[in-house]
Amino acid sequence: MLPNVQQTDAADHVPVLAEEVRELLSIQPGETIVDGTFGAGGHSRLLAADLQGSGKLMAIDRDPTARSYFDRVKASTRGVQMRFLRGDYAVVLSQLAGNGVGADAVLLDLGLSSMQVDRPERGFSYATDAALDMRMDTSDELSAADVIATWDERELEKIFRTYGEERYARQIARGIVRRRSESPIERTGQLVDVVRASIPAPARFGEGHPAKRVFQALRIEVNHELESLEAGLPAAFEMLRPGGRLLVISFHSLEDRIVKRFLRDRARGCTCPPEFPICVCGHEPELRILTPRIVRPSAREVDHNPRASSARLRAAVKI
Ligand SMILES: C[S@@+](CC[C@H](N)C(=O)[O-])C[C@H]1O[C@@H](n2cnc3c(N)ncnc32)[C@H](O)[C@@H]1O
């Protein structure tokens, strides 16, 4: 869920695609829910209510500040067993699956939460000057400033191009390397200045903030976001009981591509070449896709929360 301007409070936080999530996950009393990206707990609060006083909810987040939101959601939820597990969902889900813990619904709402973007000191925002941090897990060693200080020009160019789909990746990487040889780039404001200075003048005034894509790329790199998704999806699937639902909300095409491919591969039955008269592979579909068309927020939702506009939802049920 992306932020509004003021600091987030779990009680007034409206999660993205909330009604669609509730409908597709269709939580029944007694079930076990795993929210792999708890954030400010907006989705968890609604899904816990759907348990109607009986069932379990396991909340995962790598950001230690999510814990206080969890405590608030727990305090206002009666009869549901709730646990907070801090860590990368890819690791936690695989540990839970390895220990034979089952789930009826797993939710991943990817990206940044309001509690992260709304706090300038976390260094995620190009709109406010702050230390260039961007770690979701503040105990991780690598910060965005480390990447900017130590990655070589080609590596920087690659992450800006791949994770940010930044047209001027080469010019920006070159600008960073030149600037850091004069003085360290340790603040978000300094990075914004370098980006502005490295791109052609018309691009500085184009659509959106000129540093938006570079900030996105850095955040994905610092937090290994795509690696977590690649590893987390099979772990989530393994945890699901037959009939269990998996739902993922992503915010850019790189994430959505990974989710789409994962679901399509598991939904596929026979993989024999079409010219084979009979099936010899014996491959059976492992899931049924619940969203043949990608689900996007309604115009009304985007009106209320413009930052939800890039959200894309896919869901499936385990066979
Ligand atoms: C978009 S927010 C979730 C918002 C939440 N659904 C709500 O309604 O408040 C994403 C959250 O996932 C967390 N997160 C992102 N990647 C993660 C990962 N690999 N493991 C654990 N948590 C992660 C972030 O720290 C952030 O709090």
The ligand as a Gaussian input file, in Angstrom:
#p B3LYP/6-31G(d) Opt

LIG

0 1
 C        2.979000      -2.574000       0.440000
 S        3.467000      -2.862000       2.070000
 C        2.223000      -3.880000       2.730000
 C        1.031000      -3.116000       3.208000
 C        0.030000      -3.968000       3.913000
 N       -0.601000      -4.915000       3.036000
 C       -0.990000      -3.102000       4.585000
 O       -2.182000      -3.183000       4.233000
 O       -0.620000      -2.332000       5.457000
 C        4.801000      -3.974000       1.890000
 C        5.442000      -4.403000       3.183000
 O        6.154000      -5.578000       2.887000
 C        7.391000      -5.557000       3.523000
 N        8.278000      -6.365000       2.712000
 C        8.689000      -6.120000       1.450000
 N        9.480000      -7.118000       1.026000
 C        9.549000      -8.013000       2.044000
 C       10.203000      -9.255000       2.204000
 N       10.947000      -9.794000       1.242000
 N       10.019000      -9.925000       3.353000
 C        9.258000      -9.405000       4.352000
 N        8.631000      -8.222000       4.262000
 C        8.778000      -7.536000       3.113000
 C        7.797000      -4.114000       3.607000
 O        8.657000      -3.918000       4.695000
 C        6.429000      -3.441000       3.781000
 O        6.159000      -3.246000       5.128000

